[in-house]
Amino acid sequence: MQKALWDHSESKKIVIYSGHDVSLLSVLRTMDAEIANDIGWWPEYSSALALELLEDENGEFLVRARLNGEVLAMGEAADGLCSPDRFRDMVSDHIGGHED
């Protein structure tokens, strides 16, 4: 996502990864997705998580997450939209990686 923000010549428009329900649940909890806070909730079979990088009319980028087509509330982003910096901060609290 970071590369797409800075390198507009990037030709990839979609990247697909595959995993299991427990992996999906871990990703959702890392993103502080409201739905994953319910201890009794479990992803449905063949669930799909989409992370979208959007550009608004002012040229600002936003991140939106959808689970099975439904927009997810993430942390303080109740409407499902947050800045890439906020998204990075949300997930970097839970995973290792580079600072750049």
N, CA and C atoms as a LAMMPS dump frame, in Angstrom:
ITEM: TIMESTEP
0
ITEM: NUMBER OF ATOMS
300
ITEM: BOX BOUNDS ff ff ff
-5.0000000000000000e+02 5.0000000000000000e+02
-5.0000000000000000e+02 5.0000000000000000e+02
-5.0000000000000000e+02 5.0000000000000000e+02
ITEM: ATOMS id mol type element x y z
1 1 1 N 0.83 -1.177 0
2 1 2 C 0 0 0
3 1 3 C 0.882 1.251 0
4 2 1 N 1.947 1.195 0.793
5 2 2 C 2.853 2.341 0.862
6 2 3 C 3.447 2.634 -0.514
7 3 1 N 3.827 1.588 -1.249
8 3 2 C 4.405 1.774 -2.578
9 3 3 C 3.396 2.422 -3.521
10 4 1 N 2.148 2.014 -3.445
11 4 2 C 1.114 2.584 -4.311
12 4 3 C 0.894 4.064 -4.023
13 5 1 N 1.086 4.466 -2.777
14 5 2 C 0.922 5.877 -2.422
15 5 3 C 1.984 6.753 -3.069
16 6 1 N 3.207 6.225 -3.163
17 6 2 C 4.313 7.044 -3.65
18 6 3 C 4.665 6.792 -5.102
19 7 1 N 4.351 5.625 -5.618
20 7 2 C 4.711 5.283 -6.993
21 7 3 C 3.438 5.073 -7.807
22 8 1 N 2.944 6.142 -8.412
23 8 2 C 1.692 6.075 -9.169
24 8 3 C 1.832 5.31 -10.481
25 9 1 N 3.063 4.946 -10.853
26 9 2 C 3.25 4.178 -12.082
27 9 3 C 3.053 2.678 -11.838
28 10 1 N 2.851 2.298 -10.575
29 10 2 C 2.652 0.885 -10.232
30 10 3 C 1.494 0.324 -11.042
31 11 1 N 1.757 -0.77 -11.736
32 11 2 C 0.736 -1.32 -12.627
33 11 3 C -0.21 -2.293 -11.929
34 12 1 N 0.157 -2.795 -10.761
35 12 2 C -0.716 -3.736 -10.059
36 12 3 C -1.932 -3.004 -9.508
37 13 1 N -3.093 -3.502 -9.855
38 13 2 C -4.332 -2.914 -9.356
39 13 3 C -4.96 -3.79 -8.288
40 14 1 N -4.542 -5.051 -8.228
41 14 2 C -5.081 -5.974 -7.242
42 14 3 C -4.009 -6.99 -6.878
43 15 1 N -3.945 -7.32 -5.612
44 15 2 C -3.059 -8.364 -5.116
45 15 3 C -3.925 -9.282 -4.267
46 16 1 N -3.833 -10.587 -4.488
47 16 2 C -4.688 -11.541 -3.786
48 16 3 C -3.833 -12.475 -2.937
49 17 1 N -4.229 -12.625 -1.688
50 17 2 C -3.609 -13.574 -0.773
51 17 3 C -4.693 -14.535 -0.304
52 18 1 N -4.288 -15.705 0.121
53 18 2 C -5.237 -16.702 0.607
54 18 3 C -4.816 -17.154 1.995
55 19 1 N -5.785 -17.496 2.825
56 19 2 C -5.483 -17.962 4.172
57 19 3 C -6.666 -18.698 4.768
58 20 1 N -6.544 -19.032 6.021
59 20 2 C -7.594 -19.753 6.733
60 20 3 C -8.384 -18.8 7.624
61 21 1 N -9.494 -19.292 8.164
62 21 2 C -10.352 -18.46 8.996
63 21 3 C -9.61 -17.877 10.195
64 22 1 N -8.743 -18.667 10.814
65 22 2 C -8.008 -18.164 11.968
66 22 3 C -7.03 -17.057 11.551
67 23 1 N -6.469 -17.158 10.347
68 23 2 C -5.595 -16.096 9.834
69 23 3 C -6.391 -14.825 9.587
70 24 1 N -7.565 -14.978 9.008
71 24 2 C -8.433 -13.833 8.745
72 24 3 C -8.839 -13.163 10.054
73 25 1 N -9.162 -13.956 11.049
74 25 2 C -9.539 -13.413 12.348
75 25 3 C -8.384 -12.622 12.958
76 26 1 N -7.172 -13.136 12.819
77 26 2 C -5.99 -12.425 13.328
78 26 3 C -5.796 -11.091 12.626
79 27 1 N -5.967 -11.078 11.313
80 27 2 C -5.831 -9.83 10.553
81 27 3 C -6.9 -8.827 10.992
82 28 1 N -8.122 -9.285 11.149
83 28 2 C -9.214 -8.396 11.567
84 28 3 C -8.961 -7.824 12.958
85 29 1 N -8.437 -8.635 13.857
86 29 2 C -8.133 -8.136 15.202
87 29 3 C -6.975 -7.147 15.161
88 30 1 N -5.998 -7.406 14.302
89 30 2 C -4.878 -6.479 14.145
90 30 3 C -5.36 -5.121 13.646
91 31 1 N -6.37 -5.139 12.76
92 31 2 C -6.929 -3.895 12.217
93 31 3 C -7.923 -3.255 13.181
94 32 1 N -8.133 -3.87 14.338
95 32 2 C -9.101 -3.398 15.327
96 32 3 C -10.501 -3.314 14.72
97 33 1 N -10.821 -4.309 13.883
98 33 2 C -12.155 -4.366 13.28
99 33 3 C -13.173 -4.668 14.372
100 34 1 N -14.2 -3.845 14.44
101 34 2 C -15.197 -3.955 15.502
102 34 3 C -15.81 -5.351 15.574
103 35 1 N -16.069 -5.954 14.432
104 35 2 C -16.717 -7.264 14.377
105 35 3 C -15.886 -8.344 15.073
106 36 1 N -14.573 -8.229 15.048
107 36 2 C -13.69 -9.242 15.629
108 36 3 C -13.598 -9.134 17.146
109 37 1 N -14.157 -8.077 17.731
110 37 2 C -14.135 -7.926 19.183
111 37 3 C -15.169 -8.802 19.872
112 38 1 N -16.126 -9.323 19.118
113 38 2 C -17.133 -10.239 19.656
114 38 3 C -16.484 -11.611 19.801
115 39 1 N -16.285 -12.053 21.023
116 39 2 C -15.564 -13.3 21.272
117 39 3 C -16.252 -14.519 20.657
118 40 1 N -17.548 -14.432 20.403
119 40 2 C -18.271 -15.548 19.814
120 40 3 C -18.32 -15.523 18.294
121 41 1 N -17.785 -14.466 17.684
122 41 2 C -17.848 -14.328 16.228
123 41 3 C -16.709 -15.095 15.573
124 42 1 N -16.998 -15.7 14.422
125 42 2 C -15.985 -16.411 13.643
126 42 3 C -16.258 -16.146 12.168
127 43 1 N -15.227 -15.942 11.34
128 43 2 C -15.461 -15.7 9.908
129 43 3 C -16.2 -16.866 9.255
130 44 1 N -17.123 -16.543 8.378
131 44 2 C -17.85 -17.573 7.637
132 44 3 C -16.906 -18.282 6.671
133 45 1 N -17.279 -19.499 6.304
134 45 2 C -16.515 -20.252 5.315
135 45 3 C -16.434 -19.446 4.016
136 46 1 N -15.301 -19.398 3.421
137 46 2 C -14.993 -18.691 2.173
138 46 3 C -15.136 -17.175 2.286
139 47 1 N -14.934 -16.645 3.489
140 47 2 C -14.984 -15.189 3.671
141 47 3 C -13.868 -14.514 2.889
142 48 1 N -14.124 -13.276 2.486
143 48 2 C -13.145 -12.497 1.728
144 48 3 C -12.964 -11.136 2.384
145 49 1 N -11.717 -10.763 2.606
146 49 2 C -11.375 -9.454 3.151
147 49 3 C -10.706 -8.649 2.046
148 50 1 N -11.22 -7.461 1.783
149 50 2 C -10.635 -6.574 0.77
150 50 3 C -10.157 -5.3 1.45
151 51 1 N -8.916 -4.933 1.207
152 51 2 C -8.38 -3.648 1.65
153 51 3 C -8.273 -2.769 0.416
154 52 1 N -8.944 -1.642 0.452
155 52 2 C -9.001 -0.754 -0.71
156 52 3 C -8.258 0.545 -0.419
157 53 1 N -7.46 0.972 -1.36
158 53 2 C -6.813 2.276 -1.291
159 53 3 C -7.584 3.188 -2.231
160 54 1 N -8.26 4.171 -1.662
161 54 2 C -9.123 5.071 -2.426
162 54 3 C -8.512 6.461 -2.477
163 55 1 N -8.878 7.213 -3.493
164 55 2 C -8.461 8.612 -3.601
165 55 3 C -9.722 9.458 -3.694
166 56 1 N -9.855 10.428 -2.775
167 56 2 C -11.058 11.26 -2.787
168 56 3 C -10.922 12.41 -3.785
169 57 1 N -11.947 13.238 -3.863
170 57 2 C -11.976 14.324 -4.849
171 57 3 C -10.909 15.388 -4.601
172 58 1 N -10.331 15.411 -3.385
173 58 2 C -9.271 16.37 -3.065
174 58 3 C -7.874 15.786 -3.259
175 59 1 N -7.81 14.558 -3.771
176 59 2 C -6.519 13.919 -3.983
177 59 3 C -5.957 13.245 -2.746
178 60 1 N -6.741 13.196 -1.67
179 60 2 C -6.307 12.546 -0.434
180 60 3 C -6.599 11.051 -0.526
181 61 1 N -5.685 10.245 -0.007
182 61 2 C -5.883 8.801 -0.014
183 61 3 C -6.558 8.348 1.271
184 62 1 N -7.371 7.301 1.146
185 62 2 C -8.076 6.705 2.273
186 62 3 C -7.999 5.19 2.151
187 63 1 N -8.036 4.516 3.283
188 63 2 C -8.07 3.057 3.316
189 63 3 C -9.457 2.635 3.785
190 64 1 N -10.01 1.635 3.099
191 64 2 C -11.307 1.084 3.493
192 64 3 C -11.176 -0.435 3.484
193 65 1 N -11.778 -1.071 4.475
194 65 2 C -11.779 -2.534 4.546
195 65 3 C -13.201 -3.035 4.377
196 66 1 N -13.325 -4.118 3.62
197 66 2 C -14.628 -4.769 3.428
198 66 3 C -14.47 -6.249 3.743
199 67 1 N -15.439 -6.78 4.462
200 67 2 C -15.495 -8.212 4.715
201 67 3 C -16.747 -8.737 4.051
202 68 1 N -16.565 -9.624 3.093
203 68 2 C -17.69 -10.171 2.323
204 68 3 C -18.562 -9.063 1.735
205 69 1 N -17.914 -7.998 1.294
206 69 2 C -18.611 -6.898 0.636
207 69 3 C -19.123 -5.812 1.559
208 70 1 N -19.134 -6.061 2.87
209 70 2 C -19.639 -5.08 3.833
210 70 3 C -18.48 -4.256 4.391
211 71 1 N -18.654 -2.936 4.457
212 71 2 C -17.626 -2.052 5.002
213 71 3 C -17.458 -2.338 6.492
214 72 1 N -16.201 -2.418 6.934
215 72 2 C -15.892 -2.704 8.332
216 72 3 C -15.56 -1.439 9.096
217 73 1 N -16.069 -1.333 10.303
218 73 2 C -15.624 -0.293 11.228
219 73 3 C -14.291 -0.763 11.805
220 74 1 N -13.283 0.123 11.773
221 74 2 C -11.95 -0.216 12.279
222 74 3 C -11.527 0.823 13.295
223 75 1 N -11.283 0.421 14.516
224 75 2 C -10.805 1.343 15.532
225 75 3 C -11.664 2.584 15.606
226 76 1 N -11.037 3.735 15.446
227 76 2 C -11.753 5.013 15.494
228 76 3 C -12.469 5.331 14.186
229 77 1 N -12.267 4.521 13.163
230 77 2 C -12.882 4.755 11.849
231 77 3 C -14.219 4.023 11.773
232 78 1 N -15.22 4.557 12.458
233 78 2 C -16.539 3.916 12.512
234 78 3 C -17.176 3.821 11.131
235 79 1 N -16.84 4.776 10.242
236 79 2 C -17.407 4.756 8.889
237 79 3 C -16.6 3.867 7.945
238 80 1 N -15.535 3.257 8.467
239 80 2 C -14.733 2.346 7.658
240 80 3 C -13.647 3.011 6.848
241 81 1 N -13.497 4.323 6.935
242 81 2 C -12.475 5.048 6.177
243 81 3 C -11.443 5.648 7.127
244 82 1 N -10.176 5.447 6.809
245 82 2 C -9.131 6.097 7.597
246 82 3 C -7.964 6.431 6.679
247 83 1 N -7.135 7.326 7.128
248 83 2 C -5.968 7.708 6.334
249 83 3 C -4.976 6.544 6.319
250 84 1 N -4.145 6.469 5.286
251 84 2 C -3.116 5.418 5.257
252 84 3 C -2.19 5.482 6.473
253 85 1 N -1.872 6.699 6.939
254 85 2 C -1.018 6.83 8.123
255 85 3 C -1.693 6.242 9.353
256 86 1 N -2.972 6.536 9.522
257 86 2 C -3.72 5.999 10.667
258 86 3 C -3.811 4.479 10.57
259 87 1 N -4.059 3.957 9.38
260 87 2 C -4.13 2.506 9.19
261 87 3 C -2.791 1.866 9.539
262 88 1 N -1.709 2.448 9.043
263 88 2 C -0.374 1.923 9.338
264 88 3 C -0.109 1.936 10.841
265 89 1 N -0.482 3.029 11.506
266 89 2 C -0.286 3.107 12.952
267 89 3 C -1.099 2.038 13.68
268 90 1 N -2.327 1.81 13.212
269 90 2 C -3.192 0.811 13.83
270 90 3 C -2.562 -0.578 13.772
271 91 1 N -2.093 -0.97 12.601
272 91 2 C -1.565 -2.326 12.448
273 91 3 C -0.132 -2.453 12.947
274 92 1 N 0.651 -1.388 12.888
275 92 2 C 2.047 -1.486 13.321
276 92 3 C 2.158 -1.658 14.828
277 93 1 N 1.101 -1.341 15.564
278 93 2 C 1.096 -1.604 17.001
279 93 3 C 1.139 -3.104 17.282
280 94 1 N 0.751 -3.918 16.29
281 94 2 C 0.62 -5.358 16.491
282 94 3 C 1.618 -6.194 15.705
283 95 1 N 2.278 -5.599 14.717
284 95 2 C 3.208 -6.376 13.897
285 95 3 C 4.548 -5.674 13.824
286 96 1 N 5.578 -6.435 13.555
287 96 2 C 6.899 -5.862 13.364
288 96 3 C 7.045 -5.379 11.938
289 97 1 N 8.129 -4.714 11.666
290 97 2 C 8.352 -4.282 10.293
291 97 3 C 9.179 -3.024 10.238
292 98 1 N 9.251 -2.491 9.055
293 98 2 C 10.037 -1.29 8.811
294 98 3 C 9.251 -0.058 9.202
295 99 1 N 9.966 0.958 9.592
296 99 2 C 9.347 2.23 9.96
297 99 3 C 8.977 3.068 8.749
298 100 1 N 9.595 2.81 7.582
299 100 2 C 9.35 3.66 6.411
300 100 3 C 8.106 3.311 5.678
